Protein backbone atom coordinates (compact mmCIF):
# COMPACT_ATOMS: atom_id res chain seq x y z
CA UNK A 1 0.00 0.00 0.00
CA UNK A 2 1.29 3.46 -0.95
CA UNK A 3 1.58 5.93 1.91
CA UNK A 4 -0.19 9.17 1.09
CA UNK A 5 2.77 11.48 1.63
CA UNK A 6 0.78 14.59 0.80
CA UNK A 7 -1.83 13.87 3.47
CA UNK A 8 0.93 13.53 6.07
CA UNK A 9 2.00 17.06 5.04
CA UNK A 10 -1.55 18.38 5.43
CA UNK A 11 -2.20 18.69 1.68
CA UNK A 12 -5.54 17.70 0.16
CA UNK A 13 -5.97 15.67 -3.04
CA UNK A 14 -7.16 18.88 -4.76
CA UNK A 15 -4.04 20.78 -3.71
CA UNK A 16 -1.58 18.18 -5.00
CA UNK A 17 -3.52 17.91 -8.24
CA UNK A 18 -3.32 21.69 -8.52
CA UNK A 19 0.45 21.47 -7.94
CA UNK A 20 0.74 18.99 -10.79
CA UNK A 21 -1.38 21.16 -13.10
CA UNK A 22 0.81 24.19 -12.37
CA UNK A 23 3.99 22.21 -13.04
CA UNK A 24 2.55 20.86 -16.29
CA UNK A 25 1.34 24.28 -17.41
CA UNK A 26 4.85 25.70 -16.87
CA UNK A 27 6.33 22.85 -18.90
CA UNK A 28 3.85 23.21 -21.76
CA UNK A 29 4.25 26.99 -22.02
CA UNK A 30 8.01 26.50 -22.03
CA UNK A 31 7.89 23.85 -24.76
CA UNK A 32 5.65 26.10 -26.88
CA UNK A 33 8.07 29.00 -26.45
CA UNK A 34 10.94 26.89 -27.82
CA UNK A 35 8.86 26.06 -30.90
CA UNK A 36 7.98 29.73 -31.38
CA UNK A 37 11.63 30.68 -30.99
CA UNK A 38 12.78 28.13 -33.56
CA UNK A 39 10.05 29.38 -35.91
CA UNK A 40 11.51 32.89 -35.59
CA UNK A 41 8.44 34.28 -33.84
CA UNK A 42 9.88 35.06 -30.42
CA UNK A 43 13.49 36.15 -29.83
CA UNK A 44 14.58 34.41 -26.65
CA UNK A 45 13.73 31.58 -24.26
CA UNK A 46 15.24 30.80 -20.88
CA UNK A 47 13.82 27.55 -19.67
CA UNK A 48 12.26 26.18 -16.48
CA UNK A 49 12.30 22.56 -17.70
CA UNK A 50 13.53 20.22 -14.98
CA UNK A 51 12.96 22.73 -12.17
CA UNK A 52 9.18 22.93 -12.01
CA UNK A 53 8.87 20.69 -8.92
CA UNK A 54 11.04 22.93 -6.74
CA UNK A 55 9.34 26.09 -8.00
CA UNK A 56 5.78 24.90 -7.50
CA UNK A 57 6.44 22.96 -4.30
CA UNK A 58 7.99 26.06 -2.70
CA UNK A 59 5.21 28.39 -3.87
CA UNK A 60 2.44 26.18 -2.52
CA UNK A 61 4.09 26.22 0.93
CA UNK A 62 3.69 30.00 1.13
CA UNK A 63 0.73 32.27 1.77
CA UNK A 64 0.13 33.27 -1.82
CA UNK A 65 -2.33 35.98 -0.80
CA UNK A 66 0.18 37.92 1.33
CA UNK A 67 3.79 36.69 1.00
CA UNK A 68 6.23 38.22 -1.47
CA UNK A 69 8.41 36.46 -4.00
CA UNK A 70 11.59 37.60 -5.74
CA UNK A 71 11.99 35.03 -8.53
CA UNK A 72 14.93 34.45 -10.83
CA UNK A 73 14.61 34.17 -14.59
CA UNK A 74 13.78 30.43 -14.77
CA UNK A 75 10.90 30.65 -12.32
CA UNK A 76 7.90 30.19 -14.56
CA UNK A 77 6.46 27.70 -12.04
CA UNK A 78 6.75 30.26 -9.23
CA UNK A 79 5.07 33.13 -11.08
CA UNK A 80 2.25 30.90 -12.37
CA UNK A 81 1.63 29.68 -8.82
CA UNK A 82 1.56 33.31 -7.63
CA UNK A 83 -1.09 34.33 -10.15
CA UNK A 84 0.50 35.12 -13.50
CA UNK A 85 -1.35 33.60 -16.44
CA UNK A 86 -0.29 31.75 -19.57
CA UNK A 87 -1.42 34.85 -21.48
CA UNK A 88 0.82 37.12 -19.35
CA UNK A 89 3.84 34.93 -20.06
CA UNK A 90 3.17 34.71 -23.78
CA UNK A 91 2.73 38.49 -24.02
CA UNK A 92 6.16 38.74 -22.44
CA UNK A 93 7.62 36.19 -24.89
CA UNK A 94 6.27 38.14 -27.86
CA UNK A 95 7.33 41.48 -26.23
CA UNK A 96 3.90 43.06 -26.57
CA UNK A 97 2.44 46.22 -25.07
CA UNK A 98 0.31 44.29 -22.54
CA UNK A 99 3.28 42.33 -21.15
CA UNK A 100 2.74 42.81 -17.38
CA UNK A 101 6.46 42.59 -16.57
CA UNK A 102 7.75 45.49 -18.63
CA UNK A 103 5.32 46.42 -21.39
CA UNK A 104 7.50 44.56 -23.89
CA UNK A 105 10.72 46.41 -23.02
CA UNK A 106 12.54 43.61 -21.22
CA UNK A 107 13.62 40.07 -22.14
CA UNK A 108 11.36 37.19 -21.10
CA UNK A 109 12.08 35.83 -17.63
CA UNK A 110 12.40 39.31 -16.10
CA UNK A 111 9.30 38.87 -14.00
CA UNK A 112 7.51 41.57 -12.04
CA UNK A 113 3.85 42.05 -11.16
CA UNK A 114 2.82 44.34 -8.34
CA UNK A 115 -0.70 42.95 -7.82
CA UNK A 116 0.69 39.44 -7.21
CA UNK A 117 3.61 40.64 -5.06
CA UNK A 118 6.21 39.44 -7.56
CA UNK A 119 9.24 41.72 -7.16
CA UNK A 120 10.67 42.95 -10.46
CA UNK A 121 13.89 41.19 -11.44
CA UNK A 122 16.73 42.59 -13.49
CA UNK A 123 19.38 41.19 -15.84
CA UNK A 124 22.40 41.04 -13.50
CA UNK A 125 22.01 37.80 -11.56
CA UNK A 126 21.42 37.74 -7.78
CA UNK A 127 20.29 41.37 -7.39
CA UNK A 128 16.94 39.94 -6.22
CA UNK A 129 18.47 38.62 -2.95
CA UNK A 130 18.94 42.01 -1.20
CA UNK A 131 15.50 43.05 -2.51
CA UNK A 132 13.81 40.07 -0.83
CA UNK A 133 15.81 40.75 2.33
CA UNK A 134 14.55 44.37 2.22
CA UNK A 135 10.93 43.17 2.02
CA UNK A 136 11.58 40.89 5.01
CA UNK A 137 13.08 43.82 6.94
CA UNK A 138 9.97 45.91 6.20
CA UNK A 139 7.73 43.03 7.32
CA UNK A 140 9.64 42.80 10.62
CA UNK A 141 9.53 46.56 11.18
CA UNK A 142 5.80 46.68 10.44
CA UNK A 143 5.19 43.52 12.53
CA UNK A 144 3.48 41.72 9.64
CA UNK A 145 3.21 37.94 9.59
CA UNK A 146 4.56 37.59 6.09
CA UNK A 147 7.73 36.20 4.53
CA UNK A 148 9.61 36.76 1.33
CA UNK A 149 10.98 33.94 -0.80
CA UNK A 150 13.92 34.54 -3.09
CA UNK A 151 15.17 32.03 -5.63
CA UNK A 152 18.40 31.84 -7.61
CA UNK A 153 20.66 29.40 -9.41
CA UNK A 154 23.65 27.80 -7.68
CA UNK A 155 26.05 29.84 -9.84
CA UNK A 156 24.49 32.99 -8.41
CA UNK A 157 25.34 31.88 -4.89
CA UNK A 158 28.92 32.95 -5.69
CA UNK A 159 27.92 36.57 -6.23
CA UNK A 160 28.42 39.32 -3.66
CA UNK A 161 24.69 40.10 -3.41
CA UNK A 162 24.04 36.56 -2.12
CA UNK A 163 26.56 36.92 0.71
CA UNK A 164 25.56 40.46 1.65
CA UNK A 165 21.86 39.59 1.59
CA UNK A 166 22.19 36.42 3.66
CA UNK A 167 24.56 38.02 6.14
CA UNK A 168 22.17 40.93 6.73
CA UNK A 169 19.19 38.54 7.02
CA UNK A 170 21.08 36.40 9.53
CA UNK A 171 22.23 39.30 11.68
CA UNK A 172 18.74 40.82 11.86
CA UNK A 173 16.84 37.49 12.01
CA UNK A 174 14.63 38.42 9.06
CA UNK A 175 11.69 36.38 7.71
CA UNK A 176 13.26 35.55 4.34
CA UNK A 177 13.65 32.15 2.71
CA UNK A 178 16.44 31.78 0.16
CA UNK A 179 16.01 28.83 -2.17
CA UNK A 180 18.91 27.96 -4.44
CA UNK A 181 17.73 25.92 -7.42
CA UNK A 182 20.85 23.85 -8.03
CA UNK A 183 20.54 22.62 -11.63
CA UNK A 184 24.23 21.62 -11.80
CA UNK A 185 25.32 24.22 -14.37
CA UNK A 186 26.02 27.96 -14.26
CA UNK A 187 25.61 28.40 -18.02
CA UNK A 188 28.47 26.09 -19.08
CA UNK A 189 30.29 25.76 -15.76
CA UNK A 190 29.57 22.52 -13.86
CA UNK A 191 28.92 22.58 -10.12
CA UNK A 192 32.36 21.16 -9.18
CA UNK A 193 34.01 24.18 -10.85
CA UNK A 194 31.77 26.61 -8.97
CA UNK A 195 31.85 25.48 -5.36
CA UNK A 196 34.61 24.15 -3.14
CA UNK A 197 32.09 23.14 -0.46
CA UNK A 198 30.16 19.92 -0.90
CA UNK A 199 26.76 21.62 -0.87
CA UNK A 200 25.40 25.13 -1.35
CA UNK A 201 23.51 24.68 1.93
CA UNK A 202 26.85 24.37 3.80
CA UNK A 203 27.17 28.13 3.38
CA UNK A 204 24.24 28.81 5.71
CA UNK A 205 26.35 28.18 8.79
CA UNK A 206 28.43 31.27 8.15
CA UNK A 207 25.28 33.40 8.24
CA UNK A 208 23.82 31.90 11.40
CA UNK A 209 20.87 30.19 9.76
CA UNK A 210 19.86 26.59 9.06
CA UNK A 211 20.85 25.23 5.65
CA UNK A 212 19.14 22.20 4.17
CA UNK A 213 19.45 20.30 0.91
CA UNK A 214 16.37 18.65 -0.59
CA UNK A 215 15.49 16.68 -3.71
CA UNK A 216 14.43 19.38 -6.13
CA UNK A 217 12.64 16.81 -8.30
CA UNK A 218 10.20 16.07 -5.47
CA UNK A 219 7.62 18.85 -5.02
CA UNK A 220 6.45 17.39 -1.69
CA UNK A 221 9.97 17.40 -0.22
CA UNK A 222 10.43 21.02 -1.28
CA UNK A 223 6.96 21.92 0.05
CA UNK A 224 7.85 20.43 3.44
CA UNK A 225 11.19 22.28 3.66
CA UNK A 226 9.70 25.65 2.69
CA UNK A 227 6.68 25.19 4.98
CA UNK A 228 9.01 24.54 7.90
CA UNK A 229 11.17 27.55 6.96
CA UNK A 230 8.05 29.74 6.76
CA UNK A 231 6.91 28.64 10.22
CA UNK A 232 10.35 29.46 11.64
CA UNK A 233 10.28 32.89 9.98
CA UNK A 234 6.78 33.74 11.24
CA UNK A 235 7.78 32.66 14.77
CA UNK A 236 10.63 35.16 14.74
CA UNK A 237 13.35 32.53 14.32
CA UNK A 238 14.83 34.16 11.25
CA UNK A 239 15.92 33.08 7.77
CA UNK A 240 16.60 29.70 6.15
CA UNK A 241 18.75 28.65 3.19
CA UNK A 242 17.30 25.79 1.14
CA UNK A 243 19.13 24.05 -1.70
CA UNK A 244 16.81 22.21 -4.11
CA UNK A 245 18.89 19.87 -6.27
CA UNK A 246 17.57 19.13 -9.75
CA UNK A 247 18.89 19.30 -13.31
CA UNK A 248 18.54 21.70 -16.23
CA UNK A 249 16.98 19.65 -19.03
CA UNK A 250 17.51 22.26 -21.76
CA UNK A 251 20.39 24.43 -22.90
CA UNK A 252 21.01 27.51 -20.72
CA UNK A 253 18.91 29.54 -23.14
CA UNK A 254 17.79 29.49 -26.76
CA UNK A 255 21.15 31.11 -27.64
CA UNK A 256 23.26 28.40 -25.97
CA UNK A 257 24.61 25.15 -27.43
CA UNK A 258 24.93 22.82 -24.44
CA UNK A 259 26.51 20.08 -26.56
CA UNK A 260 29.74 22.02 -26.19
CA UNK A 261 30.03 21.30 -22.46
CA UNK A 262 27.93 18.27 -21.50
CA UNK A 263 27.21 14.82 -22.91
CA UNK A 264 23.74 14.06 -24.25
CA UNK A 265 23.82 10.79 -22.24
CA UNK A 266 23.95 12.86 -19.03
CA UNK A 267 20.83 14.78 -20.07
CA UNK A 268 19.00 11.57 -21.05
CA UNK A 269 19.85 10.05 -17.66
CA UNK A 270 18.47 13.14 -15.88
CA UNK A 271 15.22 12.90 -17.85
CA UNK A 272 14.46 9.64 -16.02
CA UNK A 273 14.02 11.70 -12.85
CA UNK A 274 11.87 14.36 -14.56
CA UNK A 275 9.39 15.55 -11.93
CA UNK A 276 6.55 15.79 -14.44
CA UNK A 277 6.80 12.01 -14.86
CA UNK A 278 7.69 11.04 -11.28
CA UNK A 279 5.04 13.23 -9.62
CA UNK A 280 2.41 11.97 -12.07
CA UNK A 281 3.41 8.42 -11.06
CA UNK A 282 2.91 9.25 -7.39
CA UNK A 283 -0.51 10.78 -8.08
CA UNK A 284 -1.50 7.66 -10.03
CA UNK A 285 -0.35 5.39 -7.21
CA UNK A 286 -2.59 7.20 -4.73
CA UNK A 287 -5.52 7.18 -7.19
CA UNK A 288 -5.69 10.94 -7.67
CA UNK A 289 -4.57 11.06 -11.30
CA UNK A 290 -6.69 8.63 -13.29
CA UNK A 291 -6.38 8.26 -17.06
CA UNK A 292 -9.57 10.25 -17.45
CA UNK A 293 -8.38 13.11 -15.21
CA UNK A 294 -4.97 13.18 -16.94
CA UNK A 295 -6.62 13.41 -20.35
CA UNK A 296 -8.86 16.22 -19.12
CA UNK A 297 -5.91 18.18 -17.64
CA UNK A 298 -3.85 17.81 -20.82
CA UNK A 299 -6.80 19.05 -22.88
CA UNK A 300 -7.35 22.06 -20.60
CA UNK A 301 -3.68 23.03 -20.64
CA UNK A 302 -3.39 22.57 -24.38
CA UNK A 303 -6.37 24.93 -24.87
CA UNK A 304 -4.87 27.47 -22.45
CA UNK A 305 -1.49 27.47 -24.21
CA UNK A 306 -3.05 27.70 -27.68
CA UNK A 307 -5.32 30.54 -26.64
CA UNK A 308 -2.45 32.41 -24.94
CA UNK A 309 -0.23 31.98 -28.02
CA UNK A 310 -2.90 33.23 -30.44
CA UNK A 311 -3.78 36.16 -28.22
CA UNK A 312 -0.17 37.26 -27.68
CA UNK A 313 0.85 36.81 -31.31
CA UNK A 314 -1.98 39.07 -32.45
CA UNK A 315 -1.73 41.62 -29.62
CA UNK A 316 -0.36 45.08 -30.46
CA UNK A 317 3.25 46.08 -29.88
CA UNK A 318 3.98 49.11 -27.70
CA UNK A 319 3.85 52.47 -29.48
CA UNK A 320 7.29 53.91 -30.36
CA UNK A 321 6.74 56.87 -28.03
CA UNK A 322 6.22 54.42 -25.12
CA UNK A 323 10.01 53.95 -25.14
CA UNK A 324 10.27 57.19 -23.14
CA UNK A 325 7.57 56.24 -20.61
CA UNK A 326 8.69 55.76 -17.00
CA UNK A 327 12.25 56.85 -17.83
CA UNK A 328 11.98 60.44 -16.60
CA UNK A 329 9.48 61.96 -14.20
CA UNK A 330 6.50 63.24 -16.13
MARFIDO-699412 format. One record per residue (C-alpha): residue in three letters; x, y, z. Coordinates in nm, 2 decimals, decimal comma, padded with zeros to 4 digits. Layout:
% MARFIDO-699412
SITE   r     px     py     pz
SITE ALA      X      Y      Z
...
***
This chain:
% MARFIDO-699412
SITE   r     px     py     pz
SITE UNK  00,00  00,00  00,00
SITE UNK  00,13  00,35 -00,09
SITE UNK  00,16  00,59  00,19
SITE UNK -00,02  00,92  00,11
SITE UNK  00,28  01,15  00,16
SITE UNK  00,08  01,46  00,08
SITE UNK -00,18  01,39  00,35
SITE UNK  00,09  01,35  00,61
SITE UNK  00,20  01,71  00,50
SITE UNK -00,15  01,84  00,54
SITE UNK -00,22  01,87  00,17
SITE UNK -00,55  01,77  00,02
SITE UNK -00,60  01,57 -00,30
SITE UNK -00,72  01,89 -00,48
SITE UNK -00,40  02,08 -00,37
SITE UNK -00,16  01,82 -00,50
SITE UNK -00,35  01,79 -00,82
SITE UNK -00,33  02,17 -00,85
SITE UNK  00,05  02,15 -00,79
SITE UNK  00,07  01,90 -01,08
SITE UNK -00,14  02,12 -01,31
SITE UNK  00,08  02,42 -01,24
SITE UNK  00,40  02,22 -01,30
SITE UNK  00,26  02,09 -01,63
SITE UNK  00,13  02,43 -01,74
SITE UNK  00,48  02,57 -01,69
SITE UNK  00,63  02,28 -01,89
SITE UNK  00,39  02,32 -02,18
SITE UNK  00,42  02,70 -02,20
SITE UNK  00,80  02,65 -02,20
SITE UNK  00,79  02,39 -02,48
SITE UNK  00,57  02,61 -02,69
SITE UNK  00,81  02,90 -02,65
SITE UNK  01,09  02,69 -02,78
SITE UNK  00,89  02,61 -03,09
SITE UNK  00,80  02,97 -03,14
SITE UNK  01,16  03,07 -03,10
SITE UNK  01,28  02,81 -03,36
SITE UNK  01,01  02,94 -03,59
SITE UNK  01,15  03,29 -03,56
SITE UNK  00,84  03,43 -03,38
SITE UNK  00,99  03,51 -03,04
SITE UNK  01,35  03,61 -02,98
SITE UNK  01,46  03,44 -02,67
SITE UNK  01,37  03,16 -02,43
SITE UNK  01,52  03,08 -02,09
SITE UNK  01,38  02,76 -01,97
SITE UNK  01,23  02,62 -01,65
SITE UNK  01,23  02,26 -01,77
SITE UNK  01,35  02,02 -01,50
SITE UNK  01,30  02,27 -01,22
SITE UNK  00,92  02,29 -01,20
SITE UNK  00,89  02,07 -00,89
SITE UNK  01,10  02,29 -00,67
SITE UNK  00,93  02,61 -00,80
SITE UNK  00,58  02,49 -00,75
SITE UNK  00,64  02,30 -00,43
SITE UNK  00,80  02,61 -00,27
SITE UNK  00,52  02,84 -00,39
SITE UNK  00,24  02,62 -00,25
SITE UNK  00,41  02,62  00,09
SITE UNK  00,37  03,00  00,11
SITE UNK  00,07  03,23  00,18
SITE UNK  00,01  03,33 -00,18
SITE UNK -00,23  03,60 -00,08
SITE UNK  00,02  03,79  00,13
SITE UNK  00,38  03,67  00,10
SITE UNK  00,62  03,82 -00,15
SITE UNK  00,84  03,65 -00,40
SITE UNK  01,16  03,76 -00,57
SITE UNK  01,20  03,50 -00,85
SITE UNK  01,49  03,44 -01,08
SITE UNK  01,46  03,42 -01,46
SITE UNK  01,38  03,04 -01,48
SITE UNK  01,09  03,07 -01,23
SITE UNK  00,79  03,02 -01,46
SITE UNK  00,65  02,77 -01,20
SITE UNK  00,67  03,03 -00,92
SITE UNK  00,51  03,31 -01,11
SITE UNK  00,22  03,09 -01,24
SITE UNK  00,16  02,97 -00,88
SITE UNK  00,16  03,33 -00,76
SITE UNK -00,11  03,43 -01,02
SITE UNK  00,05  03,51 -01,35
SITE UNK -00,14  03,36 -01,64
SITE UNK -00,03  03,18 -01,96
SITE UNK -00,14  03,49 -02,15
SITE UNK  00,08  03,71 -01,93
SITE UNK  00,38  03,49 -02,01
SITE UNK  00,32  03,47 -02,38
SITE UNK  00,27  03,85 -02,40
SITE UNK  00,62  03,87 -02,24
SITE UNK  00,76  03,62 -02,49
SITE UNK  00,63  03,81 -02,79
SITE UNK  00,73  04,15 -02,62
SITE UNK  00,39  04,31 -02,66
SITE UNK  00,24  04,62 -02,51
SITE UNK  00,03  04,43 -02,25
SITE UNK  00,33  04,23 -02,11
SITE UNK  00,27  04,28 -01,74
SITE UNK  00,65  04,26 -01,66
SITE UNK  00,77  04,55 -01,86
SITE UNK  00,53  04,64 -02,14
SITE UNK  00,75  04,46 -02,39
SITE UNK  01,07  04,64 -02,30
SITE UNK  01,25  04,36 -02,12
SITE UNK  01,36  04,01 -02,21
SITE UNK  01,14  03,72 -02,11
SITE UNK  01,21  03,58 -01,76
SITE UNK  01,24  03,93 -01,61
SITE UNK  00,93  03,89 -01,40
SITE UNK  00,75  04,16 -01,20
SITE UNK  00,39  04,20 -01,12
SITE UNK  00,28  04,43 -00,83
SITE UNK -00,07  04,29 -00,78
SITE UNK  00,07  03,94 -00,72
SITE UNK  00,36  04,06 -00,51
SITE UNK  00,62  03,94 -00,76
SITE UNK  00,92  04,17 -00,72
SITE UNK  01,07  04,30 -01,05
SITE UNK  01,39  04,12 -01,14
SITE UNK  01,67  04,26 -01,35
SITE UNK  01,94  04,12 -01,58
SITE UNK  02,24  04,10 -01,35
SITE UNK  02,20  03,78 -01,16
SITE UNK  02,14  03,77 -00,78
SITE UNK  02,03  04,14 -00,74
SITE UNK  01,69  03,99 -00,62
SITE UNK  01,85  03,86 -00,30
SITE UNK  01,89  04,20 -00,12
SITE UNK  01,55  04,31 -00,25
SITE UNK  01,38  04,01 -00,08
SITE UNK  01,58  04,07  00,23
SITE UNK  01,46  04,44  00,22
SITE UNK  01,09  04,32  00,20
SITE UNK  01,16  04,09  00,50
SITE UNK  01,31  04,38  00,69
SITE UNK  01,00  04,59  00,62
SITE UNK  00,77  04,30  00,73
SITE UNK  00,96  04,28  01,06
SITE UNK  00,95  04,66  01,12
SITE UNK  00,58  04,67  01,04
SITE UNK  00,52  04,35  01,25
SITE UNK  00,35  04,17  00,96
SITE UNK  00,32  03,79  00,96
SITE UNK  00,46  03,76  00,61
SITE UNK  00,77  03,62  00,45
SITE UNK  00,96  03,68  00,13
SITE UNK  01,10  03,39 -00,08
SITE UNK  01,39  03,45 -00,31
SITE UNK  01,52  03,20 -00,56
SITE UNK  01,84  03,18 -00,76
SITE UNK  02,07  02,94 -00,94
SITE UNK  02,37  02,78 -00,77
SITE UNK  02,61  02,98 -00,98
SITE UNK  02,45  03,30 -00,84
SITE UNK  02,53  03,19 -00,49
SITE UNK  02,89  03,29 -00,57
SITE UNK  02,79  03,66 -00,62
SITE UNK  02,84  03,93 -00,37
SITE UNK  02,47  04,01 -00,34
SITE UNK  02,40  03,66 -00,21
SITE UNK  02,66  03,69  00,07
SITE UNK  02,56  04,05  00,16
SITE UNK  02,19  03,96  00,16
SITE UNK  02,22  03,64  00,37
SITE UNK  02,46  03,80  00,61
SITE UNK  02,22  04,09  00,67
SITE UNK  01,92  03,85  00,70
SITE UNK  02,11  03,64  00,95
SITE UNK  02,22  03,93  01,17
SITE UNK  01,87  04,08  01,19
SITE UNK  01,68  03,75  01,20
SITE UNK  01,46  03,84  00,91
SITE UNK  01,17  03,64  00,77
SITE UNK  01,33  03,56  00,43
SITE UNK  01,37  03,22  00,27
SITE UNK  01,64  03,18  00,02
SITE UNK  01,60  02,88 -00,22
SITE UNK  01,89  02,80 -00,44
SITE UNK  01,77  02,59 -00,74
SITE UNK  02,08  02,38 -00,80
SITE UNK  02,05  02,26 -01,16
SITE UNK  02,42  02,16 -01,18
SITE UNK  02,53  02,42 -01,44
SITE UNK  02,60  02,80 -01,43
SITE UNK  02,56  02,84 -01,80
SITE UNK  02,85  02,61 -01,91
SITE UNK  03,03  02,58 -01,58
SITE UNK  02,96  02,25 -01,39
SITE UNK  02,89  02,26 -01,01
SITE UNK  03,24  02,12 -00,92
SITE UNK  03,40  02,42 -01,08
SITE UNK  03,18  02,66 -00,90
SITE UNK  03,18  02,55 -00,54
SITE UNK  03,46  02,42 -00,31
SITE UNK  03,21  02,31 -00,05
SITE UNK  03,02  01,99 -00,09
SITE UNK  02,68  02,16 -00,09
SITE UNK  02,54  02,51 -00,14
SITE UNK  02,35  02,47  00,19
SITE UNK  02,69  02,44  00,38
SITE UNK  02,72  02,81  00,34
SITE UNK  02,42  02,88  00,57
SITE UNK  02,64  02,82  00,88
SITE UNK  02,84  03,13  00,82
SITE UNK  02,53  03,34  00,82
SITE UNK  02,38  03,19  01,14
SITE UNK  02,09  03,02  00,98
SITE UNK  01,99  02,66  00,91
SITE UNK  02,09  02,52  00,57
SITE UNK  01,91  02,22  00,42
SITE UNK  01,94  02,03  00,09
SITE UNK  01,64  01,87 -00,06
SITE UNK  01,55  01,67 -00,37
SITE UNK  01,44  01,94 -00,61
SITE UNK  01,26  01,68 -00,83
SITE UNK  01,02  01,61 -00,55
SITE UNK  00,76  01,89 -00,50
SITE UNK  00,64  01,74 -00,17
SITE UNK  01,00  01,74 -00,02
SITE UNK  01,04  02,10 -00,13
SITE UNK  00,70  02,19  00,00
SITE UNK  00,78  02,04  00,34
SITE UNK  01,12  02,23  00,37
SITE UNK  00,97  02,56  00,27
SITE UNK  00,67  02,52  00,50
SITE UNK  00,90  02,45  00,79
SITE UNK  01,12  02,76  00,70
SITE UNK  00,81  02,97  00,68
SITE UNK  00,69  02,86  01,02
SITE UNK  01,04  02,95  01,16
SITE UNK  01,03  03,29  01,00
SITE UNK  00,68  03,37  01,12
SITE UNK  00,78  03,27  01,48
SITE UNK  01,06  03,52  01,47
SITE UNK  01,33  03,25  01,43
SITE UNK  01,48  03,42  01,12
SITE UNK  01,59  03,31  00,78
SITE UNK  01,66  02,97  00,61
SITE UNK  01,87  02,87  00,32
SITE UNK  01,73  02,58  00,11
SITE UNK  01,91  02,41 -00,17
SITE UNK  01,68  02,22 -00,41
SITE UNK  01,89  01,99 -00,63
SITE UNK  01,76  01,91 -00,98
SITE UNK  01,89  01,93 -01,33
SITE UNK  01,85  02,17 -01,62
SITE UNK  01,70  01,97 -01,90
SITE UNK  01,75  02,23 -02,18
SITE UNK  02,04  02,44 -02,29
SITE UNK  02,10  02,75 -02,07
SITE UNK  01,89  02,95 -02,31
SITE UNK  01,78  02,95 -02,68
SITE UNK  02,12  03,11 -02,76
SITE UNK  02,33  02,84 -02,60
SITE UNK  02,46  02,51 -02,74
SITE UNK  02,49  02,28 -02,44
SITE UNK  02,65  02,01 -02,66
SITE UNK  02,97  02,20 -02,62
SITE UNK  03,00  02,13 -02,25
SITE UNK  02,79  01,83 -02,15
SITE UNK  02,72  01,48 -02,29
SITE UNK  02,37  01,41 -02,43
SITE UNK  02,38  01,08 -02,22
SITE UNK  02,39  01,29 -01,90
SITE UNK  02,08  01,48 -02,01
SITE UNK  01,90  01,16 -02,10
SITE UNK  01,98  01,00 -01,77
SITE UNK  01,85  01,31 -01,59
SITE UNK  01,52  01,29 -01,79
SITE UNK  01,45  00,96 -01,60
SITE UNK  01,40  01,17 -01,28
SITE UNK  01,19  01,44 -01,46
SITE UNK  00,94  01,56 -01,19
SITE UNK  00,66  01,58 -01,44
SITE UNK  00,68  01,20 -01,49
SITE UNK  00,77  01,10 -01,13
SITE UNK  00,50  01,32 -00,96
SITE UNK  00,24  01,20 -01,21
SITE UNK  00,34  00,84 -01,11
SITE UNK  00,29  00,93 -00,74
SITE UNK -00,05  01,08 -00,81
SITE UNK -00,15  00,77 -01,00
SITE UNK -00,03  00,54 -00,72
SITE UNK -00,26  00,72 -00,47
SITE UNK -00,55  00,72 -00,72
SITE UNK -00,57  01,09 -00,77
SITE UNK -00,46  01,11 -01,13
SITE UNK -00,67  00,86 -01,33
SITE UNK -00,64  00,83 -01,71
SITE UNK -00,96  01,03 -01,74
SITE UNK -00,84  01,31 -01,52
SITE UNK -00,50  01,32 -01,69
SITE UNK -00,66  01,34 -02,03
SITE UNK -00,89  01,62 -01,91
SITE UNK -00,59  01,82 -01,76
SITE UNK -00,39  01,78 -02,08
SITE UNK -00,68  01,91 -02,29
SITE UNK -00,74  02,21 -02,06
SITE UNK -00,37  02,30 -02,06
SITE UNK -00,34  02,26 -02,44
SITE UNK -00,64  02,49 -02,49
SITE UNK -00,49  02,75 -02,24
SITE UNK -00,15  02,75 -02,42
SITE UNK -00,31  02,77 -02,77
SITE UNK -00,53  03,05 -02,66
SITE UNK -00,25  03,24 -02,49
SITE UNK -00,02  03,20 -02,80
SITE UNK -00,29  03,32 -03,04
SITE UNK -00,38  03,62 -02,82
SITE UNK -00,02  03,73 -02,77
SITE UNK  00,09  03,68 -03,13
SITE UNK -00,20  03,91 -03,24
SITE UNK -00,17  04,16 -02,96
SITE UNK -00,04  04,51 -03,05
SITE UNK  00,33  04,61 -02,99
SITE UNK  00,40  04,91 -02,77
SITE UNK  00,39  05,25 -02,95
SITE UNK  00,73  05,39 -03,04
SITE UNK  00,67  05,69 -02,80
SITE UNK  00,62  05,44 -02,51
SITE UNK  01,00  05,40 -02,51
SITE UNK  01,03  05,72 -02,31
SITE UNK  00,76  05,62 -02,06
SITE UNK  00,87  05,58 -01,70
SITE UNK  01,22  05,68 -01,78
SITE UNK  01,20  06,04 -01,66
SITE UNK  00,95  06,20 -01,42
SITE UNK  00,65  06,32 -01,61
***
